[in-house]
Structures are given as C-alpha cells and as structure tokens.
Amino acid sequence: MAEPVTDANTGLGPPALDHNDGLVRICQGDSTSLTFLQDASVNLIVTSPPYNLDMAYGDYRDDKPYTAYLKWVERWAEELYRVADVGGRACINIPLDTNKGGKQAIYADYIASFRNAGWSYHTTIVWNEQNISRRTAWGSWMSPTAPFVTAPVEMIPVFYKEKWPRKKEHRTPTISRDEFLEWTLGIWTFAGERPSRFGHPAPFPEELPRRLIRLYSFREDLVLDPFVGSGTTCAVAKANGRHSIGVDIDPGYCKLAIERCMGVYPHGPTQWFESSDRLWLTGAGPNQMSLPWNVALPVNPVADVTVKPAD
Ligand SMILES: C[S@@+](CC[C@H](N)C(=O)[O-])C[C@H]1O[C@@H](n2cnc3c(N)ncnc32)[C@H](O)[C@@H]1O
C-alpha cells in the first residue's frame, strides 16, 4: 500500500506540525485544503488573508496576478464553506481597495468570490484604522488633473452559511450590554498593531478578533483562523474561553503562534529543536509559571502534546 502523503503544502493527510493544548490547536497547513478538519465543524471564522501586496511572508509568495489571486481566494472560501457548520459565520479582514498593479476594488471582489463559494453576505464592519501614514499619496496636488482619495479604513465583510439566526439552546453568550451597544454600530475605531510586537509582518490588533469573537460566537463554539500568522485570533479566543484552530502555511509562524498561545512569547528565551519524530520547545515560562518546561510536538502522525517540567 502507498504511504499516505503528509506534506502540509499538498493539503493531503494530517498537518505536518500539530499542536493542541486543549483549547488551542495550531496546525501547519494550506487553507485551500483543510483535509484534517471535518465538514460542518466550525462556528466562526475570523481571519485576515494575504492581500497580494508582495508582503514578505516566510513561505508564501504574496504577488500573484490579480485574477489568479481571486481564483485562489475562491478556493479557500469554498474550503471554509465546507468546514463551516450551518449558521457558521466568516469575518474576513481585507482592505477597501489596493493599489499594486493598478487600482483594484478588492473588497467588492471578495464579496463576489465568497458568494461564488456558497457564502451568503450579511453585513460589513468598517474598521477605522486611522493610519495617517497613508496620507502621503495625493496624486496631483491641489489640481483636478489626477487627485488620489485614500480611505484610512479596512473592511470586515461578514458572511454566513445557509442561515443567519442561530439557536441559543445550551450555549453561553459572553458579550456585555455596553459592548453590544457599541459594537453593533458598524464603524469600529482602534489602532492597528506594530509588526515588531510579535515578529510577524502583518498582525492585526487583538481588539479586532476580540470584538468579532464576543459578538458573533458563544463560549461553546469553535473558532477558526485559516491564516493565523502570529496567532492573534487563537490567543484572543483562548482568553475568551473559546476553542480555536489556527492554520498557517509557514512553520515559523506556527511556532510563533504556539509560543504566543502558550503565553511564553515574548517572555522567552525559548528554543526549538527536532528529534526523529518530534519538535521540542524548551524555555523558561513567564513569571507566573514557576517551572521551566519542555513541550514535545508530534510532527506526524497527530498525537497528544506532552508538557512536562524540564529535568
Ligand atoms: C495577514 S497574515 C495573518 C496575520 C494574523 N492575523 C496575525 O495577527 O498575526 C496572513 C498569513 O497567511 C499565511 N498564509 C499564506 N498562504 C497560506 C495558505 N495557503 N494557507 C495557510 N496560511 C497561509 C501567511 O504565512 C501569513 O502568516
């Protein structure tokens, strides 16, 4: 019998790197093919995909021709639709438009791609990021010849699978009255995140997944970020008592996400090393963890993660 294919980038077989601490699961994998996730298993997707702006991500080339980029978006939107439960929601943080290779109405194109993939459109939240550094490209100064208008906002279109209302049943909402009143007004104002804070080129701020998770999910729900990067969504989901899964194609970002979700980044120092079938993470934890620790991550097949005090 042929050996199962296990390379994460093929999308076949189990993920190459798979860490599960009971609340957070971080997997190295390709989100166009999440074969390690079951159909209809996810309640809320919160993510920020690559924007095709030639960003220097580790393993991923962020510079596709625009039409190829949109085809790629449709592929992972279809895969997210498969893993979403009925009533599942998808909140996708994207720009309003992009300028690379000519002006593109990327937000409008995402709505079309997601609809093609089966999703229904619900609403859009405008994130007023107030990034004034973008106010340098005026085009023609004080002349109608070719002025540029730039909106310092990002968009969060919200989609759902088949039906919008969900039954509460035995599930627990965790949003407060004041949060609900403030966040159901669809212009959200808070600052972006510094890339230097977590060692990833394009993190979003914790406030973004925090609001989306508390507004759109129950505590018993499963949250997925298919482009988890430095692990922001999963760290916030954990802080809010939700189970979550984070997927990234880059093993370095997966390790970063694991460290962050375990609460050891940026407390370090930490070190990763490999044995024949395991990845080991060692280091001293943050102050409230009294013991140094070792963590063994199964490389394949998936098994329990061992956390034990160092000798
Ligand atoms: C905009 S970043 C996400 C940042 C994240 N929100 C955070 O706060 O750190 C996009 C991520 O998508 C990852 N990526 C690119 N292609 C992917 C794919 N096919 N499957 C999974 N992850 C992918 C990149 O490695 C990158 O870390």
The ligand as an SDF file (V2000), in Angstrom:
LIG
                    3D

 27 29  0  0  0  0  0  0  0  0999 V2000
   -2.0850   38.7810    7.0220 C   0  0  0  0  0  0  0  0  0  0  0  0
   -1.2020   37.4200    7.6700 S   0  0  0  0  0  0  0  0  0  0  0  0
   -2.1810   36.9850    9.0850 C   0  0  0  0  0  0  0  0  0  0  0  0
   -1.7290   37.7230   10.3310 C   0  0  0  0  0  0  0  0  0  0  0  0
   -2.5230   37.3700   11.5700 C   0  0  0  0  0  0  0  0  0  0  0  0
   -3.8770   37.9140   11.5080 N   0  0  0  0  0  0  0  0  0  0  0  0
   -1.8300   37.9070   12.8190 C   0  0  0  0  0  0  0  0  0  0  0  0
   -2.4540   38.6610   13.6070 O   0  0  0  0  0  0  0  0  0  0  0  0
   -0.6390   37.6180   13.0170 O   0  0  0  0  0  0  0  0  0  0  0  0
   -1.5220   36.1290    6.5410 C   0  0  0  0  0  0  0  0  0  0  0  0
   -0.8620   34.7820    6.8710 C   0  0  0  0  0  0  0  0  0  0  0  0
   -1.3300   33.8310    5.9080 O   0  0  0  0  0  0  0  0  0  0  0  0
   -0.3270   32.8220    5.7620 C   0  0  0  0  0  0  0  0  0  0  0  0
   -0.6500   32.0450    4.5400 N   0  0  0  0  0  0  0  0  0  0  0  0
   -0.4360   32.3750    3.2460 C   0  0  0  0  0  0  0  0  0  0  0  0
   -0.9270   31.4240    2.4200 N   0  0  0  0  0  0  0  0  0  0  0  0
   -1.4960   30.4870    3.2100 C   0  0  0  0  0  0  0  0  0  0  0  0
   -2.2000   29.2840    2.9480 C   0  0  0  0  0  0  0  0  0  0  0  0
   -2.4280   28.8580    1.6910 N   0  0  0  0  0  0  0  0  0  0  0  0
   -2.6750   28.5680    3.9870 N   0  0  0  0  0  0  0  0  0  0  0  0
   -2.4390   28.9840    5.2720 C   0  0  0  0  0  0  0  0  0  0  0  0
   -1.7640   30.1090    5.5790 N   0  0  0  0  0  0  0  0  0  0  0  0
   -1.3080   30.8630    4.5630 C   0  0  0  0  0  0  0  0  0  0  0  0
    0.9780   33.6320    5.7420 C   0  0  0  0  0  0  0  0  0  0  0  0
    2.0930   32.8080    6.0890 O   0  0  0  0  0  0  0  0  0  0  0  0
    0.6570   34.7320    6.7810 C   0  0  0  0  0  0  0  0  0  0  0  0
    1.1850   34.3880    8.0600 O   0  0  0  0  0  0  0  0  0  0  0  0
  1  2  1  0
  2  3  1  0
  2 10  1  0
  3  4  1  0
  4  5  1  0
  5  6  1  0
  5  7  1  0
  7  8  2  0
  7  9  1  0
 10 11  1  0
 11 12  1  0
 11 26  1  0
 12 13  1  0
 13 14  1  0
 13 24  1  0
 14 15  1  0
 14 23  1  0
 15 16  2  0
 16 17  1  0
 17 18  1  0
 17 23  2  0
 18 19  1  0
 18 20  2  0
 20 21  1  0
 21 22  2  0
 22 23  1  0
 24 25  1  0
 24 26  1  0
 26 27  1  0
M  CHG  2   2   1   9  -1
M  END
$$$$
